[in-house]
């Protein structure tokens, strides 16, 4: 019986690629008097490259941009602050996010979220998506002092939800930090497909968030021992 569903944020609930693209274009317009000497495409493309899908914090990204593009009229710290202040206004959810959460709540499934990142920054993005109210617990790595794939952060979420690992699913886009890490603590690991990876060892694979309630319905009474490997829903 599945009693809880725990989700990653970036790349799973939040379409981070689209959000970053939207943000950096609006930043270019907003701060054009400081960065307008750089062709838009170069500024946008280089930011996305340096960002490395969120695995490089933006202090390093902006320090590099300032040097490469010879930005002299605005400090990298100010560019970073603009990112912190404005990114939340560019958050793009994946399709069917709210409908999926509503359906899981209707089914009395407890909901959790584990996300790596800066505490207030991630919470601002969660609130921007309008989903905070659906979750029974939200763990952000900076505030927890540990991050995925550390098993402790998964165990902490399970304890707060008062469920066992074999009663829970974890949905994420990263093969190691999300899927493998969740499986290592005994959870059912569901991979939300991402074009960056072609092969992922997951218990289940989904393309769309709308498939999650279907999974709950189809396998709700299954023993964890009969869960198969890499099955598409």
Secondary structure as UniProt FT lines:
FT   STRAND          4..7
FT   TURN            11..13
FT   HELIX           16..30
FT   HELIX           32..35
FT   TURN            36..37
FT   HELIX           40..51
FT   HELIX           52..54
FT   HELIX           58..68
FT   TURN            69..70
FT   HELIX           76..86
FT   HELIX           87..90
FT   TURN            95..96
FT   HELIX           97..106
FT   TURN            107..108
FT   STRAND          110..115
FT   HELIX           119..129
FT   HELIX           132..134
FT   STRAND          137..140
FT   HELIX           141..144
FT   TURN            148..149
FT   HELIX           151..161
FT   HELIX           165..167
FT   STRAND          168..172
FT   HELIX           175..180
FT   HELIX           181..184
FT   TURN            185..186
FT   STRAND          188..192
FT   TURN            195..196
FT   STRAND          204..206
FT   TURN            209..210
FT   HELIX           211..219
FT   TURN            220..221
FT   HELIX           224..226
FT   STRAND          231..232
//
